[in-house]
Amino acid sequence: MDVLSRRPKQKPEARTTEPALPPSPSPPAGETFWTRRRVLLAVVLLLVVHLTLAVRSLVEENPTIDEVVHLPAGITYWQTGRFGLYHHNPPLIKLVAALPVLAMKGVEVPYDNMSWQKEPQDKAFFAHEFQQDNAQQYFELFARARLLMPLFSVLGGLVIFFWSKQLYGPGGGLLSLALWSLCPNILAHCRLVTSDVGSASLGVLATYVFWRLLKQPTWLRAALAGLCLGLAQLSKFSMILLYGLWPLLGFLHLFLGAEQGHRARRIGRGLGQGLLILALSIAVINVGYGFEGVGNPLGKFEFVSQSLTSPVPPGMWRPSSDDRMLNVVYHYRVNRFRKTWLENLPVPFPKHYVLGFDDQKFEAEGIPQKFLDPDSGSDELHGYPVYLNGEVRQKSWWYYYLLTLVYKVPEGTWALFLASLVVLVASPRSRATWFDEVTVLALPALVILVMSVFTNINLGLRYVLPSFPFVFISIGKIVPWATGLRDLVRRRMAETFLGVSLAATVAATLLIAPHYLAYFNWVSGGASNGSAHLIDSNIDWGQDLVGLRRWLQTHAPDEPVGLAYFGQINPNIFLFRSEGGFPWFLPPPRPGTIDNRELSPRYRKGLEGLQFKPGLYAVSATLLRGLPWRVYDDELPRWMPRSVWAEGFSYFQELKPIDQIGHSILLYRVTPDQAERLSRHWLPSAGKEFAGSRR
């Protein structure tokens, strides 16, 4: 409708003296195409595709390393009301995953085992006992639990769409949702019984509610923000960052927000609503832990992280533990609040929320060398054994997560992200207000900064997944920029760039399906070459044992296979299931990389027993690249694995694989000549090594 048609009628002579108004600009093409019905259909379609891809993948691959522990822990939380088993992560995701398993019949939980009864509980041993007791339906238990996990990513996708839509219109919202729904890294983790995508989704939900609160402060919105913040805290300890980020955003809103008047009144209202948010979030955390241990005195905790401890004074009594590392830590460190005026202060958080955070902090800070080797006396910090670009070490790289993003984010997504940064700076008409833009990009910057500089843990892209929702939202500004260009040629070029980039991301995801964990972009060499750059949860998290069994049934039925498997599922599990197992054995570890007392009888016979045999071998990519881990042996009666040190099976790098299972397990056909060459290469030191073990 013409603007003048909305004005009241005037006399003819009055109209002649008023200057003519310029014609109203036509709305961008995208705004006229995306009607409410079309937007709704597009949202539903994207989420259905997302769920379809996730569900297909979760039934194709077996439980990963962390899942093996998460699910039985969640079951114990419901059944006992105790949250000590694997308290390294808050309980919400584990509680949700356990719900469908609780409804199944015949699920056995090994509460009579010492791993449950002692303190602290041995999570790995308990998980293996649970695995052995439920071997016949083990994979089915996880399939049921996994089916609930994509609901978190659906929630995250909806929040991403609505937030981006409010900032950049329906086209921007749909672009942001498409990048989330079809991202191989989100699909990799959204179907697992782990906390990474669930935490990212709850984190963006909570921050979106808080952003809405800043835009229109009401006490109801403040209460909702507090509830959502509490749920985010129950998903992963990294969400503690929100307690620092939100006050900063509130402060910025005072100066960058649109409402500038009555600043003193706004400060007072903000402080009151902030206290409400804090109180409700703590209440939600306590409810999530069943109030177990709430109010314990601060001085009673046995902390281990450097941040919460101080050196042990001479002569102070220290407790002992069945855990060797805890015994060492107790010798050097004691709760820093003990013998202070804060010692008797009641802690308003649950016991295992506090202890779990402390354990995570201890692992993220790194372990002093003298804890590992008391004779060294060195305080040099060592973290988890980590790998990057061919090097295994126990110190993190500050640029690890940046390189991980370079390797594992599709080129199409990278192109859109870089273009969005250019648009942010160069096109004021396409961006939101500066406060809104800062709100969206603050958390990604904070997460990557903290993980890169302030932790000593380089385990995988999943640790920076909380940044993904906000980055995808920010990319949404490309749509109003492209469709709003007045020059037709430039508009067509921009829309083509947008379409090609998105299509490249979609193609990358579909080509790797259903093995999303192993995704690497084309520039980095693709999934087949991914382990040259990164291992562990970036490509090989133990997910392809069932895939190996299917391959063996098709290509090598009844042929024994030498198996060095990086995972927490004993390959003997198939012997307890109706489909039957496959013959396998542990390849000889490189001498000096395993405690000889843990070797199976076949490798205790000296040089003759160590002779490398020709035949079929399967080696997990993580072990191939030399990471120390635990391996299973068919000759040893215990269900638990044995520890192998670094480079135990790296000699397989001298061979060329004949095939790959999901890009995480490499298959080798070792000829007699190759077997003889490998034996000559590393057997000369074997005689001395094994002679020493017999003394």
C-alpha positions as CSV (number, residue, x, y, z in Angstrom):
1,M,0.0,0.0,0.0
2,D,1.3,3.5,-0.9
3,V,2.4,5.6,2.1
4,L,0.2,8.5,1.1
5,S,-2.9,6.3,1.0
6,R,-2.7,6.0,4.8
7,R,-2.8,9.8,5.3
8,P,-6.2,11.6,6.0
9,K,-7.9,13.2,3.0
10,Q,-6.9,16.8,2.4
11,K,-8.1,19.6,0.2
12,P,-6.7,19.7,-3.3
13,E,-4.8,22.9,-2.8
14,A,-3.1,21.6,0.4
15,R,-1.8,18.6,-1.5
16,T,-0.2,20.7,-4.2
17,T,2.0,22.5,-1.7
18,E,3.4,19.3,0.0
19,P,6.5,17.8,-1.5
20,A,6.1,14.4,-3.0
21,L,7.4,11.4,-1.0
22,P,9.8,9.0,-2.6
23,P,8.3,5.6,-3.5
24,S,8.7,2.9,-0.8
25,P,11.5,0.5,-1.6
26,S,10.4,-3.0,-2.5
27,P,11.2,-5.6,0.2
28,P,14.0,-8.1,-0.5
29,A,13.0,-11.1,-2.5
30,G,13.6,-13.4,0.5
31,E,11.1,-11.7,2.7
32,T,8.3,-12.1,0.1
33,F,9.1,-15.8,-0.5
34,W,9.4,-16.9,3.1
35,T,5.8,-16.9,4.2
36,R,5.0,-18.2,7.6
37,R,3.8,-21.5,6.2
38,R,6.9,-22.0,4.1
39,V,9.1,-21.2,7.0
40,L,7.3,-23.7,9.2
41,L,7.6,-26.4,6.6
42,A,11.3,-25.6,6.1
43,V,12.0,-25.8,9.9
44,V,10.2,-29.1,10.2
45,L,12.0,-30.6,7.1
46,L,15.4,-29.6,8.4
47,L,14.8,-31.1,11.8
48,V,13.3,-34.3,10.3
49,V,16.4,-34.7,8.1
50,H,18.6,-34.1,11.2
51,L,16.8,-36.7,13.2
52,T,16.9,-39.2,10.3
53,L,20.6,-38.9,9.8
54,A,21.3,-39.1,13.5
55,V,19.1,-42.2,14.1
56,R,20.6,-44.0,11.2
57,S,24.1,-43.4,12.5
58,L,23.3,-44.4,16.1
59,V,22.2,-47.8,15.1
60,E,25.1,-48.4,12.8
61,E,27.9,-47.8,15.3
62,N,28.5,-49.2,18.8
63,P,28.9,-47.3,22.0
64,T,32.0,-45.0,22.3
65,I,34.5,-44.9,25.1
66,D,32.7,-42.3,27.3
67,E,29.2,-43.8,26.6
68,V,30.2,-47.1,28.1
69,V,30.6,-45.3,31.5
70,H,27.8,-42.7,31.2
71,L,24.9,-45.0,30.8
72,P,25.4,-47.3,33.8
73,A,26.2,-44.3,35.9
74,G,22.9,-42.7,35.0
75,I,21.1,-45.9,35.9
76,T,22.7,-45.9,39.4
77,Y,21.6,-42.3,39.9
78,W,18.0,-43.2,39.4
79,Q,18.1,-46.4,41.4
80,T,20.2,-45.3,44.4
81,G,20.0,-41.6,44.6
82,R,23.8,-41.5,44.8
83,F,25.8,-39.5,42.3
84,G,29.4,-40.5,43.0
85,L,29.9,-42.9,40.0
86,Y,31.6,-40.9,37.3
87,H,30.9,-37.5,38.8
88,H,33.3,-35.9,36.3
89,N,30.2,-34.7,34.4
90,P,26.9,-33.4,36.0
91,P,24.1,-35.9,35.9
92,L,21.4,-34.5,33.6
93,I,22.3,-36.1,30.3
94,K,23.0,-39.4,32.0
95,L,19.7,-39.3,33.8
96,V,17.8,-38.7,30.6
97,A,19.6,-41.4,28.7
98,A,18.9,-44.0,31.4
99,L,15.1,-43.5,31.4
100,P,14.2,-45.9,28.6
101,V,16.7,-48.5,29.9
102,L,15.0,-48.5,33.3
103,A,11.8,-49.6,31.6
104,M,13.6,-52.7,30.1
105,K,13.5,-56.1,31.8
106,G,16.5,-58.1,32.8
107,V,18.9,-55.2,33.2
108,E,21.5,-56.2,35.8
109,V,23.5,-53.6,37.7
110,P,26.6,-54.9,39.6
111,Y,26.0,-53.3,43.0
112,D,27.6,-56.2,44.8
113,N,30.9,-55.5,43.1
114,M,33.8,-53.9,44.9
115,S,34.0,-51.2,42.2
116,W,30.6,-49.9,43.5
117,Q,31.2,-50.3,47.2
118,K,34.6,-48.6,47.6
119,E,35.2,-44.8,47.6
120,P,36.0,-43.4,45.1
121,Q,34.1,-45.7,42.9
122,D,36.0,-47.3,40.0
123,K,34.0,-46.2,37.0
124,A,35.8,-48.2,34.4
125,F,35.7,-51.5,36.3
126,F,32.0,-50.9,37.1
127,A,31.2,-50.2,33.5
128,H,32.9,-53.4,32.4
129,E,31.0,-55.5,35.0
130,F,27.8,-53.9,33.7
131,Q,28.9,-54.8,30.2
132,Q,29.6,-58.4,31.0
133,D,26.4,-58.9,33.0
134,N,24.2,-57.5,30.2
135,A,26.2,-58.7,27.2
136,Q,23.1,-60.3,25.5
137,Q,21.3,-57.0,25.2
138,Y,24.1,-54.6,25.6
139,F,23.9,-52.9,22.2
140,E,20.1,-52.7,22.5
141,L,20.4,-50.9,25.8
142,F,22.5,-48.2,24.2
143,A,20.3,-48.0,21.1
144,R,17.3,-47.1,23.4
145,A,19.3,-44.6,25.4
146,R,20.7,-43.0,22.3
147,L,17.3,-42.4,20.7
148,L,16.6,-39.7,23.3
149,M,19.8,-37.8,22.7
150,P,19.0,-36.1,19.4
151,L,16.1,-34.4,21.2
152,F,18.7,-32.1,22.8
153,S,20.0,-31.1,19.4
154,V,16.4,-30.5,18.2
155,L,15.9,-28.1,21.1
156,G,19.2,-26.4,20.2
157,G,18.2,-26.1,16.6
158,L,14.9,-24.4,17.5
159,V,16.7,-21.9,19.7
160,I,19.2,-21.2,17.0
161,F,16.4,-20.6,14.4
162,F,14.3,-18.3,16.6
163,W,17.3,-16.2,17.8
164,S,18.7,-15.8,14.3
165,K,15.3,-15.1,12.9
166,Q,14.8,-12.2,15.4
167,L,18.2,-10.8,14.4
168,Y,18.3,-11.4,10.6
169,G,14.8,-12.4,9.4
170,P,13.4,-15.8,8.4
171,G,16.0,-16.5,5.8
172,G,18.8,-15.9,8.3
173,G,17.1,-18.2,10.8
174,L,16.8,-21.0,8.3
175,L,20.4,-20.7,7.2
176,S,21.5,-20.9,10.8
177,L,19.3,-23.9,11.5
178,A,20.5,-25.7,8.3
179,L,24.1,-25.3,9.4
180,W,23.3,-26.8,12.8
181,S,21.1,-29.6,11.5
182,L,23.5,-30.7,8.7
183,C,26.8,-30.1,10.5
184,P,28.8,-33.4,10.6
185,N,30.3,-32.5,14.0
186,I,26.9,-31.9,15.5
187,L,25.5,-35.1,14.0
188,A,28.6,-37.0,15.3
189,H,27.9,-36.2,18.9
190,C,24.1,-35.5,19.1
191,R,23.3,-39.2,19.0
192,L,25.8,-40.3,21.7
193,V,25.1,-40.7,25.4
194,T,27.5,-37.9,26.2
195,S,27.1,-34.4,27.3
196,D,28.7,-32.3,24.5
197,V,25.7,-31.5,22.2
198,G,23.2,-31.5,25.1
199,S,25.4,-28.9,26.9
200,A,25.7,-26.8,23.8
201,S,22.0,-26.8,23.3
202,L,21.1,-26.0,26.9
203,G,23.8,-23.3,26.9
204,V,22.4,-21.5,23.9
205,L,18.9,-21.9,25.3
206,A,19.8,-20.3,28.6
207,T,21.7,-17.4,27.0
208,Y,18.9,-16.8,24.5
209,V,16.5,-16.5,27.5
210,F,18.9,-14.2,29.3
211,W,19.2,-12.0,26.1
212,R,15.5,-11.7,25.9
213,L,15.5,-10.7,29.6
214,L,17.9,-7.9,28.9
215,K,15.8,-6.7,26.0
216,Q,12.6,-6.7,28.1
217,P,13.3,-7.1,31.8
218,T,10.5,-8.9,33.7
219,W,10.6,-11.0,36.8
220,L,9.1,-13.9,35.0
221,R,11.8,-13.9,32.4
222,A,14.4,-13.6,35.1
223,A,12.9,-16.7,36.8
224,L,13.0,-18.6,33.4
225,A,16.6,-17.6,32.9
226,G,17.5,-18.9,36.3
227,L,15.9,-22.3,35.6
228,C,17.6,-22.6,32.2
229,L,20.9,-21.6,33.7
230,G,20.5,-24.4,36.3
231,L,19.8,-26.9,33.6
232,A,22.8,-25.9,31.7
233,Q,25.0,-26.3,34.8
234,L,23.6,-29.9,35.1
235,S,24.8,-30.8,31.6
236,K,28.5,-29.9,31.8
237,F,30.9,-28.1,34.0
238,S,32.1,-25.8,31.2
239,M,28.8,-24.1,31.5
240,I,30.1,-22.4,34.6
241,L,31.5,-19.9,32.2
242,L,27.9,-18.5,31.9
243,Y,28.2,-17.3,35.5
244,G,30.9,-14.9,34.4
245,L,29.6,-14.1,30.9
246,W,26.1,-13.1,31.9
247,P,27.0,-10.3,34.3
248,L,29.4,-8.9,31.7
249,L,26.6,-8.9,29.1
250,G,24.3,-7.2,31.5
251,F,27.0,-4.5,32.2
252,L,27.5,-4.0,28.4
253,H,23.7,-3.7,27.9
254,L,23.7,-0.7,30.2
255,F,25.9,1.2,27.8
256,L,25.2,-0.4,24.4
257,G,21.5,-1.2,24.8
258,A,18.8,1.0,23.3
259,E,17.3,2.0,26.6
260,Q,19.6,4.6,28.1
261,G,17.4,6.5,30.6
262,H,16.9,5.8,34.3
263,R,20.3,3.9,34.6
264,A,20.2,3.8,38.4
265,R,16.8,2.2,38.4
266,R,17.9,-0.3,35.8
267,I,21.0,-1.2,37.8
268,G,18.9,-1.9,40.9
269,R,16.4,-4.0,39.0
270,G,19.2,-5.9,37.3
271,L,20.9,-6.7,40.6
272,G,17.6,-8.0,42.0
273,Q,16.9,-10.1,39.0
274,G,20.5,-11.3,38.9
275,L,20.2,-12.6,42.5
276,L,16.9,-14.4,41.5
277,I,18.7,-16.0,38.6
278,L,21.6,-17.2,40.8
279,A,19.3,-18.5,43.5
280,L,17.1,-20.5,41.1
281,S,20.1,-21.9,39.2
282,I,21.5,-23.2,42.5
283,A,18.1,-24.7,43.4
284,V,17.9,-26.5,40.0
285,I,21.4,-27.9,40.5
286,N,20.5,-29.2,44.0
287,V,17.3,-30.8,42.7
288,G,19.3,-32.4,39.8
289,Y,21.6,-34.1,42.4
290,G,18.7,-35.0,44.7
291,F,20.2,-32.7,47.4
292,E,22.9,-35.2,48.1
293,G,25.5,-33.7,50.4
294,V,24.1,-30.1,50.2
295,G,25.5,-28.0,53.0
296,N,28.6,-30.0,53.8
297,P,31.3,-27.8,55.4
298,L,33.8,-26.4,52.9
299,G,36.8,-27.7,55.0
300,K,35.6,-31.3,54.9
301,F,36.2,-31.8,51.2
302,E,39.3,-33.6,50.0
303,F,40.1,-31.4,47.0
304,V,42.9,-32.4,44.5
305,S,43.0,-29.5,42.0
306,Q,45.7,-26.9,42.4
307,S,43.1,-24.1,42.5
308,L,41.4,-25.5,45.6
309,T,44.4,-26.8,47.5
310,S,47.6,-25.7,49.1
311,P,50.8,-27.6,50.0
312,V,50.5,-30.1,52.9
313,P,52.0,-28.7,56.1
314,P,54.7,-30.9,57.8
315,G,53.2,-33.6,60.0
316,M,49.6,-33.2,58.9
317,W,47.6,-36.5,58.7
318,R,46.4,-37.4,55.2
319,P,44.0,-40.1,54.2
320,S,44.8,-43.1,52.0
321,S,42.9,-44.3,48.9
322,D,42.7,-47.3,46.7
323,D,43.4,-45.0,43.8
324,R,47.2,-44.7,43.4
325,M,47.0,-41.2,41.9
326,L,44.8,-39.9,44.8
327,N,47.3,-41.3,47.3
328,V,50.1,-39.2,45.6
329,V,48.0,-36.1,45.5
330,Y,46.9,-36.4,49.1
331,H,50.6,-36.5,50.0
332,Y,51.3,-33.1,48.3
333,R,48.0,-31.2,48.5
334,V,45.3,-30.4,51.1
335,N,42.1,-28.4,51.0
336,R,43.2,-24.7,51.1
337,F,40.2,-23.8,53.2
338,R,41.0,-26.2,56.0
339,K,42.2,-24.4,59.2
340,T,40.8,-21.1,57.9
341,W,37.7,-19.1,58.9
342,L,35.9,-20.6,55.8
343,E,36.4,-24.2,57.0
344,N,32.9,-24.5,58.5
345,L,31.1,-22.6,55.8
346,P,28.2,-24.7,54.5
347,V,28.5,-25.2,50.7
348,P,25.2,-24.6,49.0
349,F,26.0,-27.1,46.3
350,P,25.7,-30.9,46.2
351,K,28.7,-32.9,47.3
352,H,29.4,-34.5,43.9
353,Y,28.9,-31.3,42.0
354,V,31.7,-29.8,44.0
355,L,34.0,-32.9,43.8
356,G,33.2,-33.5,40.2
357,F,34.2,-29.9,39.3
358,D,37.4,-30.3,41.4
359,D,38.3,-33.5,39.5
360,Q,37.7,-31.9,36.1
361,K,39.8,-28.9,37.2
362,F,42.6,-31.3,38.3
363,E,42.6,-33.0,34.9
364,A,42.4,-29.7,33.0
365,E,45.3,-28.1,35.0
366,G,47.7,-31.0,34.3
367,I,49.6,-33.2,36.7
368,P,53.0,-32.2,38.1
369,Q,55.8,-34.5,37.0
370,K,56.7,-35.3,40.6
371,F,53.2,-36.9,41.0
372,L,54.1,-39.3,38.2
373,D,57.8,-39.7,39.1
374,P,58.5,-38.8,42.8
375,D,62.3,-38.9,42.2
376,S,62.1,-36.1,39.7
377,G,60.9,-33.5,42.2
378,S,59.7,-31.4,39.2
379,D,56.6,-29.3,39.2
380,E,56.4,-29.3,35.4
381,L,52.8,-30.0,34.4
382,H,51.7,-32.9,32.3
383,G,48.2,-33.5,31.0
384,Y,46.5,-36.3,29.2
385,P,48.5,-38.0,26.5
386,V,47.5,-36.0,23.4
387,Y,48.3,-36.2,19.7
388,L,48.5,-33.6,16.9
389,N,50.0,-33.9,13.4
390,G,52.1,-37.0,14.2
391,E,53.3,-36.1,17.7
392,V,52.2,-37.7,20.9
393,R,53.0,-35.8,24.1
394,Q,51.6,-35.0,27.5
395,K,51.5,-31.2,27.1
396,S,48.8,-29.3,25.3
397,W,49.2,-27.1,22.3
398,W,47.7,-23.6,22.6
399,Y,46.6,-23.7,19.0
400,Y,45.2,-27.3,19.1
401,Y,41.5,-26.3,19.0
402,L,42.1,-23.7,16.3
403,L,43.7,-26.4,14.1
404,T,41.0,-28.9,15.0
405,L,38.4,-26.4,13.7
406,V,40.5,-25.9,10.6
407,Y,40.6,-29.7,9.9
408,K,37.0,-30.6,10.9
409,V,34.7,-27.8,9.9
410,P,33.4,-28.1,6.3
411,E,34.9,-25.7,3.8
412,G,31.4,-24.4,3.0
413,T,30.8,-23.5,6.6
414,W,34.2,-21.8,6.8
415,A,33.4,-19.7,3.7
416,L,30.1,-18.6,5.2
417,F,31.7,-17.8,8.6
418,L,34.5,-15.7,7.1
419,A,31.9,-13.9,4.8
420,S,29.8,-13.1,7.9
421,L,32.8,-11.4,9.6
422,V,33.2,-9.2,6.5
423,V,29.5,-8.4,6.5
424,L,29.7,-7.6,10.2
425,V,32.3,-4.9,9.6
426,A,31.4,-3.7,6.1
427,S,27.6,-3.8,6.0
428,P,25.8,-1.9,8.8
429,R,22.4,-2.5,7.2
430,S,22.8,-6.3,7.5
431,R,24.0,-6.7,11.1
432,A,22.1,-6.4,14.3
433,T,22.9,-3.8,17.0
434,W,26.4,-4.0,18.3
435,F,25.2,-5.3,21.6
436,D,23.3,-8.1,19.9
437,E,26.4,-9.0,17.8
438,V,28.6,-9.0,20.9
439,T,26.2,-11.2,22.7
440,V,26.2,-13.8,20.0
441,L,30.0,-13.9,19.5
442,A,31.1,-13.5,23.1
443,L,30.6,-17.1,24.2
444,P,32.5,-18.7,21.2
445,A,35.4,-16.4,21.8
446,L,35.4,-17.2,25.6
447,V,35.1,-21.0,25.1
448,I,38.0,-21.1,22.6
449,L,40.2,-18.8,24.7
450,V,39.6,-20.8,27.9
451,M,40.1,-24.2,26.3
452,S,43.2,-23.0,24.4
453,V,45.0,-21.0,27.0
454,F,43.7,-22.0,30.5
455,T,43.5,-25.8,30.2
456,N,46.0,-28.6,29.6
457,I,43.6,-30.9,27.9
458,N,43.5,-31.5,24.1
459,L,41.1,-34.3,23.6
460,G,38.8,-33.3,20.7
461,L,36.6,-30.8,18.9
462,R,33.8,-31.7,21.2
463,Y,35.2,-29.5,23.9
464,V,34.5,-26.4,21.8
465,L,31.1,-27.5,20.5
466,P,29.3,-25.0,22.8
467,S,30.6,-22.3,20.5
468,F,28.9,-23.7,17.4
469,P,25.3,-22.6,18.0
470,F,26.4,-18.9,18.4
471,V,28.6,-19.0,15.3
472,F,25.8,-20.4,13.3
473,I,23.4,-17.7,14.5
474,S,25.9,-15.0,13.6
475,I,26.3,-16.5,10.0
476,G,22.6,-15.8,9.5
477,K,23.3,-12.1,8.7
478,I,24.6,-13.2,5.3
479,V,21.0,-13.7,4.0
480,P,19.7,-10.2,4.5
481,W,23.0,-8.9,3.1
482,A,22.8,-11.0,0.0
483,T,19.0,-10.5,-0.7
484,G,19.2,-6.8,0.2
485,L,21.8,-5.9,-2.5
486,R,20.2,-3.4,-4.9
487,D,22.5,-4.3,-7.9
488,L,20.9,-7.3,-9.5
489,V,24.2,-8.8,-10.7
490,R,25.8,-8.4,-7.2
491,R,22.7,-9.9,-5.6
492,R,22.8,-12.9,-7.9
493,M,26.5,-13.4,-7.2
494,A,26.0,-13.2,-3.4
495,E,23.1,-15.6,-3.5
496,T,25.1,-18.0,-5.6
497,F,27.9,-17.9,-3.1
498,L,25.5,-18.5,-0.3
499,G,23.9,-21.5,-2.1
500,V,27.2,-23.1,-3.2
501,S,28.7,-22.8,0.3
502,L,25.6,-24.3,1.9
503,A,25.5,-27.1,-0.7
504,A,29.2,-27.9,-0.1
505,T,28.5,-28.4,3.6
506,V,25.5,-30.6,2.9
507,A,27.5,-32.7,0.4
508,A,30.3,-33.1,2.9
509,T,27.9,-34.4,5.5
510,L,26.1,-36.8,3.2
511,L,29.3,-38.2,1.9
512,I,30.6,-39.1,5.3
513,A,27.3,-40.5,6.6
514,P,26.9,-42.4,8.9
515,H,30.5,-42.1,10.2
516,Y,30.3,-38.5,11.3
517,L,32.9,-38.8,14.1
518,A,35.5,-39.4,11.4
519,Y,34.7,-36.3,9.3
520,F,37.6,-34.3,8.1
521,N,37.3,-31.7,5.4
522,W,38.8,-32.1,1.9
523,V,41.5,-29.5,2.5
524,S,42.9,-31.6,5.4
525,G,43.0,-34.7,3.3
526,G,39.6,-36.2,4.2
527,A,38.6,-38.9,6.7
528,S,40.9,-41.5,5.3
529,N,43.9,-39.4,6.2
530,G,42.3,-37.8,9.3
531,S,44.4,-39.8,11.9
532,A,47.5,-38.2,10.5
533,H,46.2,-34.9,12.1
534,L,44.0,-35.9,15.0
535,I,42.9,-39.0,16.8
536,D,40.7,-40.0,19.8
537,S,37.1,-38.6,19.7
538,N,38.0,-36.6,16.5
539,I,38.0,-39.8,14.5
540,D,38.3,-43.0,16.5
541,W,36.4,-43.3,19.8
542,G,35.9,-47.1,19.6
543,Q,32.7,-46.8,17.6
544,D,33.4,-49.3,14.9
545,L,33.8,-52.7,16.6
546,V,30.4,-53.9,15.3
547,G,31.4,-52.6,11.9
548,L,34.5,-54.7,12.0
549,R,32.5,-57.8,12.9
550,R,30.3,-57.2,9.9
551,W,33.3,-56.8,7.6
552,L,34.9,-60.0,8.9
553,Q,31.6,-62.0,8.3
554,T,31.6,-60.8,4.7
555,H,35.2,-60.9,3.7
556,A,37.1,-63.2,6.1
557,P,34.6,-65.6,7.9
558,D,36.3,-67.8,10.5
559,E,39.7,-66.3,9.9
560,P,41.6,-65.2,13.0
561,V,42.3,-61.5,13.1
562,G,44.9,-59.7,15.2
563,L,43.0,-57.0,16.9
564,A,44.4,-53.9,18.7
565,Y,41.2,-52.1,19.6
566,F,40.8,-48.6,21.0
567,G,37.6,-48.7,23.0
568,Q,35.9,-50.0,26.1
569,I,34.0,-52.9,24.7
570,N,35.6,-56.3,25.0
571,P,35.5,-58.1,21.6
572,N,34.5,-61.3,23.5
573,I,31.1,-59.7,24.0
574,F,29.9,-61.2,20.7
575,L,30.4,-64.7,22.2
576,F,27.6,-64.0,24.6
577,R,25.2,-62.8,21.9
578,S,23.1,-64.8,19.5
579,E,25.0,-63.5,16.4
580,G,28.2,-65.2,17.6
581,G,31.7,-63.9,17.8
582,F,34.8,-64.0,15.6
583,P,38.3,-65.5,16.3
584,W,40.8,-62.8,17.3
585,F,44.0,-62.3,19.2
586,L,46.1,-59.4,20.4
587,P,49.0,-58.5,18.1
588,P,52.4,-58.4,19.8
589,P,52.9,-55.0,21.4
590,R,56.2,-53.4,20.7
591,P,58.6,-54.6,23.5
592,G,58.9,-52.1,26.3
593,T,55.4,-50.7,25.8
594,I,53.5,-53.0,28.2
595,D,54.0,-54.4,31.7
596,N,55.3,-57.9,30.9
597,R,53.4,-59.4,33.8
598,E,50.2,-58.5,31.9
599,L,51.2,-60.3,28.7
600,S,49.2,-63.3,27.6
601,P,51.0,-66.7,27.6
602,R,51.7,-66.6,23.9
603,Y,54.0,-63.6,24.4
604,R,55.8,-65.0,27.5
605,K,57.8,-67.5,25.5
606,G,60.8,-65.4,24.6
607,L,61.8,-64.6,21.0
608,E,60.0,-67.5,19.4
609,G,56.7,-66.5,21.0
610,L,57.2,-62.9,19.8
611,Q,57.6,-63.8,16.1
612,F,55.3,-61.7,14.1
613,K,52.9,-63.9,12.1
614,P,51.5,-63.2,8.6
615,G,47.7,-62.9,8.3
616,L,44.9,-60.4,8.9
617,Y,45.2,-57.6,11.4
618,A,42.9,-54.8,12.5
619,V,44.3,-51.8,14.4
620,S,42.4,-48.8,15.7
621,A,43.7,-45.5,14.3
622,T,44.4,-44.1,17.8
623,L,46.6,-47.0,18.7
624,L,48.2,-46.9,15.3
625,R,49.3,-43.3,15.9
626,G,50.9,-44.3,19.2
627,L,48.5,-43.1,21.9
628,P,48.8,-45.1,25.2
629,W,45.6,-46.9,26.1
630,R,44.1,-50.2,27.3
631,V,43.8,-53.2,25.1
632,Y,42.0,-56.6,25.3
633,D,43.5,-60.0,25.0
634,D,41.6,-63.1,24.2
635,E,43.9,-65.4,26.2
636,L,43.4,-63.5,29.5
637,P,40.4,-64.5,31.6
638,R,39.6,-61.1,33.0
639,W,37.0,-58.9,31.2
640,M,39.1,-55.8,32.0
641,P,41.8,-54.6,29.5
642,R,45.5,-54.3,29.9
643,S,47.4,-51.0,29.7
644,V,49.7,-50.4,26.7
645,W,52.1,-47.5,26.8
646,A,52.9,-45.1,23.9
647,E,53.8,-46.5,20.5
648,G,52.7,-50.0,21.3
649,F,51.3,-50.7,17.9
650,S,52.7,-47.9,15.8
651,Y,54.8,-50.3,13.8
652,F,51.8,-50.9,11.7
653,Q,52.4,-47.5,10.1
654,E,55.0,-49.2,8.0
655,L,52.3,-51.2,6.2
656,K,49.6,-50.1,3.8
657,P,46.0,-50.9,4.9
658,I,43.8,-52.9,2.6
659,D,40.6,-51.3,4.0
660,Q,39.1,-49.1,6.7
661,I,36.1,-49.6,9.0
662,G,34.4,-46.3,9.4
663,H,37.8,-44.7,9.0
664,S,38.6,-45.6,12.6
665,I,39.9,-49.2,12.3
666,L,42.5,-50.0,9.6
667,L,42.8,-53.5,8.2
668,Y,46.1,-55.0,7.1
669,R,46.9,-58.2,5.2
670,V,50.4,-59.0,6.4
671,T,52.4,-61.2,4.0
672,P,55.2,-63.6,5.1
673,D,57.9,-61.2,3.8
674,Q,56.3,-58.3,5.7
675,A,56.0,-60.3,8.9
676,E,59.7,-61.3,8.7
677,R,60.7,-57.7,8.1
678,L,58.6,-56.4,11.0
679,S,60.1,-59.1,13.3
680,R,63.6,-58.1,12.4
681,H,62.8,-54.4,12.9
682,W,61.8,-54.6,16.5
683,L,62.6,-58.1,17.8
684,P,66.3,-57.5,18.6
685,S,65.4,-55.8,21.9
686,A,62.7,-58.3,22.8
687,G,65.0,-60.9,24.3
688,K,66.5,-58.5,26.8
689,E,63.0,-57.1,27.6
690,F,61.5,-60.5,28.3
691,A,64.5,-61.9,30.1
692,G,64.1,-59.0,32.5
693,S,60.5,-59.9,33.1
694,R,61.3,-63.5,34.1
695,R,63.7,-62.5,36.9
